[in-house]
Amino acid sequence: MNGNTPDSHLIELWRTGNENAYRVLFDRYFFKLYNYTLKLISDKSISEEIVMDVMLAVWQKRDRLNSNLSLSAYLYRSVRNRLIDHLRKQHLPTVSLDQTSVEPPSSFITDSRILHKELERLYKNSLDRLPPQKKRIFTMSREEGSSYKEIADRLQLSKNTVENHMVAALRLLKDHMAMC
């Protein structure tokens, strides 16, 4: 057994219990795989860990290895897959559910309540400034949920007149709220 012994022969010897055959395979591929990972990530300890994990997995699968297997291709593919898994884990940070807050901070709730009250006051102020007919039509449409046709029937107006009042009311509300 030397450095020129084919992988297939070393795998057969190793499967029959010759641990020296594994050492030859390990020495043949470890530094090649290690240098391959170093080109992709610059962390030496992670590179070594990935290659060692792959070599350990090969050791554990020795009874199932096919001697016709291209060991080189298998090892490089395994290292590449482990490297991809490692990089995925790096980009997907996990957070413990115990550390997450389901409710917003109380200051946020307080601020949003104050803002809501202020917007409601501004809306009512702007609504009170509308002419009575526009205010009534707007209220029936937006607050009561009546359709333009229903409003037209109740107030004995044409549907187009109701639409015109709504357009004007919305413009006046928008203008007034923009000034405040």
GUMI-650941 format. One record per atom (N, C-alpha, C): residue number from 1; atom name; z negated, y negated, x. Coordinates in Angstrom, 1 decimal. Example, Ala and Ser with C-alpha at 12.3 -4.5 7.8 and 13.67 -1.06 7.14 Angstrom:
GUMI-650941
  num  atomo       w       v       u
    1      N    -7.8     5.7    13.2
    1     CA    -7.8     4.5    12.3
    1      C    -7.8     3.3    13.2
    2      N    -7.1     2.2    12.8
    2     CA    -7.1     1.1    13.7
    2      C    -7.9     0.0    12.9
***
This chain:
GUMI-650941
  num  atomo       w       v       u
    1      N     0.0     1.2     0.8
    1     CA     0.0     0.0     0.0
    1      C     0.0    -1.2     0.9
    2      N     1.0    -2.1     0.7
    2     CA     1.1    -3.3     1.5
    2      C     1.6    -4.4     0.6
    3      N     1.9    -5.6     1.2
    3     CA     2.4    -6.7     0.4
    3      C     3.8    -6.5    -0.1
    4      N     4.5    -5.5     0.3
    4     CA     5.9    -5.3    -0.2
    4      C     5.9    -4.2    -1.3
    5      N     4.8    -3.6    -1.6
    5     CA     4.7    -2.6    -2.7
    5      C     5.0    -3.3    -4.0
    6      N     6.0    -2.7    -4.8
    6     CA     6.3    -3.3    -6.1
    6      C     5.2    -3.4    -7.0
    7      N     5.2    -4.4    -7.9
    7     CA     4.1    -4.5    -8.9
    7      C     4.0    -3.3    -9.8
    8      N     5.1    -2.7   -10.2
    8     CA     5.0    -1.5   -11.0
    8      C     4.3    -0.4   -10.4
    9      N     4.5    -0.2    -9.1
    9     CA     3.7     0.9    -8.4
    9      C     2.2     0.6    -8.3
   10      N     2.0    -0.7    -8.0
   10     CA     0.6    -1.1    -7.9
   10      C    -0.1    -1.0    -9.3
   11      N     0.6    -1.3   -10.3
   11     CA     0.0    -1.1   -11.7
   11      C    -0.3     0.4   -11.9
   12      N     0.6     1.2   -11.6
   12     CA     0.3     2.7   -11.8
   12      C    -0.9     3.2   -11.0
   13      N    -0.9     2.7    -9.7
   13     CA    -2.1     3.1    -8.9
   13      C    -3.4     2.6    -9.4
   14      N    -3.4     1.4    -9.9
   14     CA    -4.5     0.7   -10.4
   14      C    -5.0     1.4   -11.7
   15      N    -4.0     1.8   -12.6
   15     CA    -4.4     2.5   -13.8
   15      C    -5.0     3.8   -13.5
   16      N    -4.7     4.4   -12.4
   16     CA    -5.3     5.7   -12.0
   16      C    -6.7     5.6   -11.3
   17      N    -7.1     4.3   -11.2
   17     CA    -8.5     4.1   -10.6
   17      C    -8.5     3.5    -9.3
   18      N    -7.4     3.2    -8.7
   18     CA    -7.3     2.6    -7.3
   18      C    -7.5     1.0    -7.5
   19      N    -8.7     0.6    -7.2
   19     CA    -9.1    -0.8    -7.3
   19      C    -8.5    -1.7    -6.2
   20      N    -8.1    -1.1    -5.1
   20     CA    -7.4    -1.8    -4.0
   20      C    -6.1    -2.3    -4.5
   21      N    -5.4    -1.5    -5.4
   21     CA    -4.1    -2.0    -6.0
   21      C    -4.3    -3.3    -6.7
   22      N    -5.4    -3.4    -7.5
   22     CA    -5.7    -4.6    -8.2
   22      C    -5.9    -5.8    -7.2
   23      N    -6.6    -5.5    -6.2
   23     CA    -6.9    -6.6    -5.2
   23      C    -5.6    -7.1    -4.6
   24      N    -4.6    -6.2    -4.3
   24     CA    -3.3    -6.6    -3.8
   24      C    -2.6    -7.5    -4.8
   25      N    -2.7    -7.0    -6.1
   25     CA    -2.0    -7.9    -7.1
   25      C    -2.7    -9.2    -7.3
   26      N    -4.0    -9.2    -7.2
   26     CA    -4.8   -10.4    -7.3
   26      C    -4.4   -11.4    -6.2
   27      N    -4.4   -10.9    -5.0
   27     CA    -4.1   -11.7    -3.8
   27      C    -2.6   -12.2    -3.9
   28      N    -1.8   -11.4    -4.4
   28     CA    -0.4   -11.8    -4.5
   28      C    -0.2   -12.9    -5.5
   29      N    -0.9   -13.0    -6.6
   29     CA    -0.6   -13.9    -7.7
   29      C    -1.7   -15.1    -7.8
   30      N    -2.9   -14.9    -7.4
   30     CA    -3.9   -15.9    -7.7
   30      C    -3.5   -17.3    -7.2
   31      N    -3.2   -17.4    -5.9
   31     CA    -2.9   -18.7    -5.3
   31      C    -1.6   -19.3    -5.9
   32      N    -0.6   -18.5    -6.2
   32     CA     0.6   -18.9    -6.8
   32      C     0.3   -19.6    -8.2
   33      N    -0.5   -18.8    -9.0
   33     CA    -0.8   -19.3   -10.3
   33      C    -1.7   -20.6   -10.2
   34      N    -2.6   -20.5    -9.3
   34     CA    -3.5   -21.7    -9.1
   34      C    -2.7   -22.9    -8.7
   35      N    -1.8   -22.8    -7.8
   35     CA    -0.9   -24.0    -7.4
   35      C    -0.1   -24.4    -8.6
   36      N     0.4   -23.5    -9.4
   36     CA     1.2   -23.8   -10.6
   36      C     0.4   -24.6   -11.6
   37      N    -0.9   -24.3   -11.8
   37     CA    -1.7   -25.0   -12.7
   37      C    -2.1   -26.4   -12.1
   38      N    -2.3   -26.5   -10.9
   38     CA    -2.6   -27.7   -10.2
   38      C    -1.5   -28.8   -10.4
   39      N    -0.2   -28.3   -10.4
   39     CA     0.9   -29.2   -10.6
   39      C     0.9   -29.8   -12.0
   40      N     0.3   -29.1   -13.0
   40     CA     0.3   -29.5   -14.4
   40      C    -1.0   -30.3   -14.7
   41      N    -2.1   -29.9   -14.1
   41     CA    -3.4   -30.7   -14.3
   41      C    -4.0   -30.8   -12.9
   42      N    -4.6   -31.9   -12.7
   42     CA    -5.1   -32.1   -11.3
   42      C    -6.5   -31.7   -11.1
   43      N    -7.1   -31.1   -12.1
   43     CA    -8.5   -30.7   -11.9
   43      C    -8.6   -29.3   -11.3
   44      N    -9.1   -29.2   -10.1
   44     CA    -9.1   -27.9    -9.4
   44      C   -10.0   -26.9   -10.0
   45      N   -11.2   -27.3   -10.5
   45     CA   -12.1   -26.3   -11.1
   45      C   -11.5   -25.8   -12.4
   46      N   -10.8   -26.6   -13.2
   46     CA   -10.2   -26.1   -14.4
   46      C    -9.1   -25.2   -14.1
   47      N    -8.3   -25.5   -13.1
   47     CA    -7.2   -24.7   -12.7
   47      C    -7.7   -23.3   -12.3
   48      N    -8.7   -23.3   -11.5
   48     CA    -9.3   -22.1   -11.0
   48      C    -9.8   -21.3   -12.2
   49      N   -10.5   -21.9   -13.1
   49     CA   -11.1   -21.2   -14.3
   49      C   -10.0   -20.6   -15.1
   50      N    -8.9   -21.3   -15.3
   50     CA    -7.8   -20.8   -16.1
   50      C    -7.2   -19.5   -15.5
   51      N    -6.9   -19.6   -14.2
   51     CA    -6.3   -18.5   -13.5
   51      C    -7.3   -17.3   -13.5
   52      N    -8.6   -17.6   -13.2
   52     CA    -9.6   -16.5   -13.2
   52      C    -9.7   -15.8   -14.6
   53      N    -9.6   -16.6   -15.7
   53     CA    -9.6   -16.1   -17.0
   53      C    -8.5   -15.1   -17.2
   54      N    -7.3   -15.5   -16.8
   54     CA    -6.1   -14.7   -17.0
   54      C    -6.2   -13.4   -16.1
   55      N    -6.7   -13.6   -14.9
   55     CA    -6.8   -12.4   -14.1
   55      C    -7.9   -11.4   -14.6
   56      N    -8.9   -11.9   -15.2
   56     CA    -9.9   -11.1   -15.8
   56      C    -9.3   -10.4   -17.1
   57      N    -8.6   -11.1   -17.8
   57     CA    -7.9   -10.5   -19.0
   57      C    -7.0    -9.4   -18.6
   58      N    -6.3    -9.6   -17.5
   58     CA    -5.4    -8.5   -17.0
   58      C    -6.3    -7.3   -16.6
   59      N    -7.4    -7.6   -15.9
   59     CA    -8.3    -6.5   -15.5
   59      C    -8.8    -5.7   -16.7
   60      N    -9.1    -6.4   -17.8
   60     CA    -9.6    -5.8   -19.0
   60      C    -8.5    -5.0   -19.7
   61      N    -7.3    -5.4   -19.6
   61     CA    -6.2    -4.7   -20.3
   61      C    -5.5    -3.7   -19.4
   62      N    -6.0    -3.3   -18.3
   62     CA    -5.3    -2.4   -17.3
   62      C    -4.9    -1.1   -17.9
   63      N    -5.6    -0.6   -18.9
   63     CA    -5.2     0.7   -19.5
   63      C    -4.0     0.5   -20.4
   64      N    -3.8    -0.7   -20.8
   64     CA    -2.7    -0.9   -21.8
   64      C    -1.5    -1.5   -21.1
   65      N    -1.6    -1.9   -19.8
   65     CA    -0.4    -2.5   -19.1
   65      C     0.7    -1.5   -18.9
   66      N     1.9    -1.9   -19.2
   66     CA     3.0    -1.1   -18.9
   66      C     3.5    -1.3   -17.5
   67      N     3.8    -0.3   -16.8
   67     CA     4.2    -0.4   -15.4
   67      C     5.6    -1.0   -15.3
   68      N     6.3    -1.0   -16.4
   68     CA     7.7    -1.6   -16.4
   68      C     7.6    -3.1   -16.7
   69      N     6.4    -3.5   -17.0
   69     CA     6.2    -5.0   -17.3
   69      C     6.5    -5.8   -16.1
   70      N     7.1    -7.0   -16.4
   70     CA     7.3    -8.0   -15.3
   70      C     6.0    -8.7   -15.2
   71      N     5.1    -8.2   -14.3
   71     CA     3.8    -8.8   -14.2
   71      C     3.8   -10.3   -13.9
   72      N     4.7   -10.7   -13.0
   72     CA     4.8   -12.1   -12.7
   72      C     5.1   -13.0   -13.9
   73      N     6.1   -12.6   -14.7
   73     CA     6.4   -13.3   -15.9
   73      C     5.2   -13.3   -16.9
   74      N     4.6   -12.2   -17.0
   74     CA     3.4   -12.1   -17.9
   74      C     2.3   -13.0   -17.5
   75      N     2.0   -13.0   -16.2
   75     CA     0.9   -13.9   -15.7
   75      C     1.2   -15.3   -15.8
   76      N     2.4   -15.8   -15.5
   76     CA     2.8   -17.2   -15.6
   76      C     2.7   -17.6   -17.1
   77      N     3.2   -16.8   -18.0
   77     CA     3.2   -17.1   -19.4
   77      C     1.7   -17.2   -19.9
   78      N     0.9   -16.2   -19.5
   78     CA    -0.5   -16.3   -19.9
   78      C    -1.2   -17.5   -19.4
   79      N    -1.0   -17.9   -18.1
   79     CA    -1.6   -19.1   -17.6
   79      C    -1.1   -20.3   -18.3
   80      N     0.2   -20.4   -18.6
   80     CA     0.8   -21.5   -19.4
   80      C     0.1   -21.6   -20.8
   81      N    -0.1   -20.5   -21.4
   81     CA    -0.7   -20.5   -22.8
   81      C    -2.1   -20.9   -22.7
   82      N    -2.9   -20.5   -21.7
   82     CA    -4.3   -20.9   -21.5
   82      C    -4.4   -22.4   -21.2
   83      N    -3.4   -22.8   -20.5
   83     CA    -3.4   -24.3   -20.1
   83      C    -3.1   -25.1   -21.4
   84      N    -2.2   -24.7   -22.2
   84     CA    -1.9   -25.4   -23.4
   84      C    -3.1   -25.4   -24.3
   85      N    -3.8   -24.2   -24.4
   85     CA    -5.0   -24.2   -25.2
   85      C    -6.1   -25.2   -24.7
   86      N    -6.2   -25.2   -23.4
   86     CA    -7.1   -26.1   -22.8
   86      C    -6.8   -27.6   -23.1
   87      N    -5.5   -27.9   -23.0
   87     CA    -5.1   -29.3   -23.3
   87      C    -5.3   -29.7   -24.8
   88      N    -5.0   -28.7   -25.6
   88     CA    -5.3   -28.9   -27.1
   88      C    -6.7   -29.3   -27.3
   89      N    -7.6   -28.5   -26.7
   89     CA    -9.0   -28.7   -26.9
   89      C    -9.5   -30.1   -26.4
   90      N    -8.8   -30.5   -25.3
   90     CA    -9.1   -31.8   -24.7
   90      C    -8.7   -33.0   -25.7
   91      N    -7.7   -32.8   -26.4
   91     CA    -7.2   -33.8   -27.3
   91      C    -7.7   -33.8   -28.7
   92      N    -8.5   -32.7   -29.0
   92     CA    -9.1   -32.6   -30.4
   92      C   -10.6   -32.6   -30.2
   93      N   -11.2   -33.8   -30.0
   93     CA   -12.6   -33.8   -29.9
   93      C   -13.3   -33.3   -31.2
   94      N   -14.4   -32.6   -31.1
   94     CA   -15.1   -32.1   -32.3
   94      C   -16.4   -32.9   -32.4
   95      N   -16.8   -33.2   -33.6
   95     CA   -18.0   -33.9   -33.9
   95      C   -18.9   -33.1   -34.8
   96      N   -20.1   -33.0   -34.4
   96     CA   -21.0   -32.2   -35.3
   96      C   -21.2   -32.9   -36.6
   97      N   -21.2   -32.1   -37.7
   97     CA   -21.4   -32.6   -39.0
   97      C   -22.7   -33.3   -39.1
   98      N   -23.7   -32.9   -38.3
   98     CA   -25.0   -33.5   -38.4
   98      C   -25.0   -34.9   -37.8
   99      N   -24.0   -35.3   -37.0
   99     CA   -23.9   -36.6   -36.4
   99      C   -23.0   -37.5   -37.2
  100      N   -22.4   -37.0   -38.3
  100     CA   -21.5   -37.9   -39.1
  100      C   -22.2   -38.4   -40.2
  101      N   -21.8   -39.6   -40.6
  101     CA   -22.5   -40.3   -41.8
  101      C   -21.5   -40.2   -43.0
  102      N   -22.0   -39.7   -44.1
  102     CA   -21.2   -39.5   -45.3
  102      C   -21.2   -40.9   -46.0
  103      N   -22.3   -41.6   -46.0
  103     CA   -22.4   -42.9   -46.7
  103      C   -22.1   -44.0   -45.7
  104      N   -21.5   -45.1   -46.1
  104     CA   -21.3   -46.2   -45.3
  104      C   -22.6   -46.9   -45.0
  105      N   -22.8   -47.6   -43.9
  105     CA   -24.0   -48.3   -43.7
  105      C   -24.4   -49.2   -44.8
  106      N   -25.7   -49.4   -45.0
  106     CA   -26.2   -50.2   -46.1
  106      C   -25.6   -51.7   -46.0
  107      N   -25.5   -52.2   -44.8
  107     CA   -24.9   -53.5   -44.6
  107      C   -23.5   -53.6   -45.2
  108      N   -22.7   -52.5   -45.0
  108     CA   -21.4   -52.5   -45.6
  108      C   -21.4   -52.6   -47.1
  109      N   -22.3   -51.8   -47.7
  109     CA   -22.5   -51.7   -49.1
  109      C   -22.9   -53.1   -49.6
  110      N   -23.9   -53.7   -49.0
  110     CA   -24.3   -55.0   -49.4
  110      C   -23.2   -56.1   -49.3
  111      N   -22.5   -56.1   -48.2
  111     CA   -21.4   -57.0   -48.0
  111      C   -20.3   -56.8   -49.1
  112      N   -20.0   -55.6   -49.4
  112     CA   -18.9   -55.3   -50.4
  112      C   -19.4   -55.7   -51.7
  113      N   -20.7   -55.6   -52.0
  113     CA   -21.2   -56.0   -53.4
  113      C   -21.1   -57.6   -53.5
  114      N   -21.5   -58.2   -52.4
  114     CA   -21.5   -59.7   -52.4
  114      C   -20.0   -60.2   -52.5
  115      N   -19.1   -59.5   -51.8
  115     CA   -17.7   -59.9   -51.9
  115      C   -17.2   -59.6   -53.3
  116      N   -17.5   -58.5   -53.9
  116     CA   -17.1   -58.2   -55.2
  116      C   -17.6   -59.2   -56.2
  117      N   -18.9   -59.6   -56.1
  117     CA   -19.4   -60.6   -57.0
  117      C   -18.7   -62.0   -56.9
  118      N   -18.4   -62.3   -55.6
  118     CA   -17.7   -63.6   -55.3
  118      C   -16.3   -63.5   -55.9
  119      N   -15.6   -62.4   -55.7
  119     CA   -14.2   -62.3   -56.3
  119      C   -14.3   -62.3   -57.8
  120      N   -15.3   -61.7   -58.4
  120     CA   -15.4   -61.7   -59.9
  120      C   -15.6   -63.1   -60.4
  121      N   -16.5   -63.9   -59.7
  121     CA   -16.8   -65.3   -60.1
  121      C   -15.5   -66.1   -60.0
  122      N   -14.8   -65.9   -58.9
  122     CA   -13.5   -66.7   -58.7
  122      C   -12.5   -66.3   -59.8
  123      N   -12.4   -65.0   -60.1
  123     CA   -11.5   -64.6   -61.2
  123      C   -11.8   -65.2   -62.5
  124      N   -13.1   -65.2   -62.9
  124     CA   -13.5   -65.8   -64.2
  124      C   -13.3   -67.3   -64.2
  125      N   -13.6   -67.9   -63.1
  125     CA   -13.3   -69.4   -63.0
  125      C   -11.9   -69.7   -63.2
  126      N   -11.0   -68.9   -62.5
  126     CA    -9.6   -69.1   -62.6
  126      C    -9.1   -68.8   -64.0
  127      N    -9.6   -67.8   -64.6
  127     CA    -9.3   -67.4   -66.0
  127      C    -9.6   -68.5   -67.0
  128      N   -10.8   -69.1   -66.8
  128     CA   -11.3   -70.2   -67.7
  128      C   -10.4   -71.5   -67.6
  129      N    -9.7   -71.6   -66.5
  129     CA    -8.8   -72.8   -66.3
  129      C    -7.5   -72.6   -67.0
  130      N    -7.2   -71.4   -67.5
  130     CA    -5.9   -71.2   -68.1
  130      C    -5.9   -71.9   -69.5
  131      N    -4.7   -72.3   -70.0
  131     CA    -4.6   -72.8   -71.4
  131      C    -5.0   -71.7   -72.3
  132      N    -5.6   -72.0   -73.5
  132     CA    -6.1   -71.0   -74.4
  132      C    -5.1   -69.9   -74.8
  133      N    -3.9   -70.2   -75.1
  133     CA    -2.9   -69.1   -75.5
  133      C    -2.6   -68.2   -74.3
  134      N    -2.5   -68.7   -73.1
  134     CA    -2.2   -67.9   -72.0
  134      C    -3.4   -67.0   -71.6
  135      N    -4.6   -67.6   -71.7
  135     CA    -5.8   -66.9   -71.5
  135      C    -6.0   -65.7   -72.4
  136      N    -5.7   -66.0   -73.7
  136     CA    -5.8   -65.0   -74.8
  136      C    -4.8   -63.8   -74.5
  137      N    -3.6   -64.1   -74.2
  137     CA    -2.6   -63.1   -74.0
  137      C    -2.9   -62.3   -72.7
  138      N    -3.3   -63.0   -71.6
  138     CA    -3.7   -62.4   -70.4
  138      C    -4.9   -61.4   -70.6
  139      N    -5.9   -61.8   -71.3
  139     CA    -7.1   -61.0   -71.6
  139      C    -6.7   -59.8   -72.4
  140      N    -5.8   -60.0   -73.4
  140     CA    -5.4   -58.9   -74.3
  140      C    -4.6   -57.8   -73.4
  141      N    -3.8   -58.3   -72.5
  141     CA    -3.0   -57.4   -71.7
  141      C    -3.8   -56.7   -70.6
  142      N    -4.5   -57.5   -69.8
  142     CA    -5.2   -56.9   -68.6
  142      C    -6.6   -56.4   -68.9
  143      N    -7.3   -56.9   -69.8
  143     CA    -8.7   -56.5   -70.0
  143      C    -8.8   -55.5   -71.2
  144      N    -7.9   -55.7   -72.2
  144     CA    -8.0   -54.8   -73.3
  144      C    -6.9   -53.7   -73.2
  145      N    -6.0   -53.9   -72.3
  145     CA    -4.9   -52.8   -72.1
  145      C    -3.8   -52.8   -73.2
  146      N    -3.7   -53.9   -73.9
  146     CA    -2.6   -53.9   -74.9
  146      C    -1.3   -54.1   -74.3
  147      N    -0.2   -53.5   -74.9
  147     CA     1.2   -53.7   -74.4
  147      C     1.7   -55.0   -74.9
  148      N     2.8   -55.5   -74.3
  148     CA     3.4   -56.8   -74.7
  148      C     3.8   -56.7   -76.2
  149      N     4.3   -55.6   -76.6
  149     CA     4.7   -55.4   -78.0
  149      C     3.5   -55.5   -78.9
  150      N     2.4   -54.8   -78.6
  150     CA     1.2   -54.9   -79.4
  150      C     0.7   -56.3   -79.5
  151      N     0.7   -57.0   -78.4
  151     CA     0.2   -58.4   -78.4
  151      C     1.1   -59.3   -79.2
  152      N     2.4   -59.1   -79.1
  152     CA     3.4   -59.9   -79.9
  152      C     3.2   -59.6   -81.4
  153      N     3.0   -58.4   -81.8
  153     CA     2.7   -58.1   -83.2
  153      C     1.4   -58.7   -83.7
  154      N     0.4   -58.6   -82.9
  154     CA    -0.9   -59.2   -83.3
  154      C    -0.9   -60.7   -83.4
  155      N    -0.2   -61.3   -82.5
  155     CA    -0.2   -62.8   -82.5
  155      C     1.0   -63.4   -83.2
  156      N     1.9   -62.5   -83.7
  156     CA     3.1   -62.9   -84.4
  156      C     4.0   -63.8   -83.5
  157      N     4.2   -63.3   -82.3
  157     CA     5.1   -63.9   -81.3
  157      C     6.2   -62.9   -81.0
  158      N     7.2   -63.4   -80.3
  158     CA     8.2   -62.5   -79.8
  158      C     7.7   -61.8   -78.5
  159      N     8.2   -60.7   -78.2
  159     CA     7.9   -60.0   -77.0
  159      C     8.2   -60.9   -75.8
  160      N     9.3   -61.6   -75.8
  160     CA     9.8   -62.4   -74.7
  160      C     8.8   -63.6   -74.5
  161      N     8.2   -64.1   -75.6
  161     CA     7.3   -65.2   -75.4
  161      C     6.0   -64.7   -74.8
  162      N     5.6   -63.5   -75.1
  162     CA     4.4   -62.9   -74.5
  162      C     4.6   -62.7   -73.0
  163      N     5.8   -62.2   -72.7
  163     CA     6.2   -62.0   -71.2
  163      C     6.1   -63.3   -70.5
  164      N     6.7   -64.3   -71.1
  164     CA     6.7   -65.6   -70.4
  164      C     5.3   -66.2   -70.2
  165      N     4.4   -66.0   -71.2
  165     CA     3.0   -66.4   -71.1
  165      C     2.3   -65.7   -69.9
  166      N     2.6   -64.4   -69.8
  166     CA     2.0   -63.5   -68.8
  166      C     2.5   -64.0   -67.4
  167      N     3.8   -64.2   -67.3
  167     CA     4.3   -64.7   -66.0
  167      C     3.7   -66.0   -65.6
  168      N     3.6   -66.9   -66.5
  168     CA     3.0   -68.2   -66.2
  168      C     1.5   -68.1   -65.9
  169      N     0.8   -67.2   -66.7
  169     CA    -0.7   -67.0   -66.5
  169      C    -0.9   -66.4   -65.1
  170      N    -0.1   -65.4   -64.7
  170     CA    -0.3   -64.8   -63.4
  170      C     0.0   -65.8   -62.3
  171      N     1.0   -66.7   -62.4
  171     CA     1.3   -67.7   -61.4
  171      C     0.1   -68.7   -61.3
  172      N    -0.4   -69.1   -62.4
  172     CA    -1.5   -70.1   -62.4
  172      C    -2.8   -69.5   -61.8
  173      N    -3.1   -68.2   -62.1
  173     CA    -4.2   -67.5   -61.5
  173      C    -4.1   -67.4   -60.0
  174      N    -2.9   -67.0   -59.6
  174     CA    -2.6   -66.8   -58.2
  174      C    -2.8   -68.1   -57.4
  175      N    -2.2   -69.2   -58.0
  175     CA    -2.3   -70.5   -57.4
  175      C    -3.7   -71.0   -57.3
  176      N    -4.4   -70.8   -58.4
  176     CA    -5.8   -71.3   -58.4
  176      C    -6.7   -70.5   -57.4
  177      N    -6.5   -69.2   -57.3
  177     CA    -7.3   -68.4   -56.5
  177      C    -7.0   -68.6   -55.0
  178      N    -5.7   -69.0   -54.7
  178     CA    -5.3   -69.3   -53.4
  178      C    -5.9   -70.6   -52.9
  179      N    -6.2   -71.5   -53.8
  179     CA    -6.7   -72.8   -53.4
  179      C    -8.2   -72.7   -53.1
  180      N    -8.9   -71.7   -53.7
  180     CA   -10.3   -71.5   -53.5
  180      C   -10.7   -70.9   -52.2
***
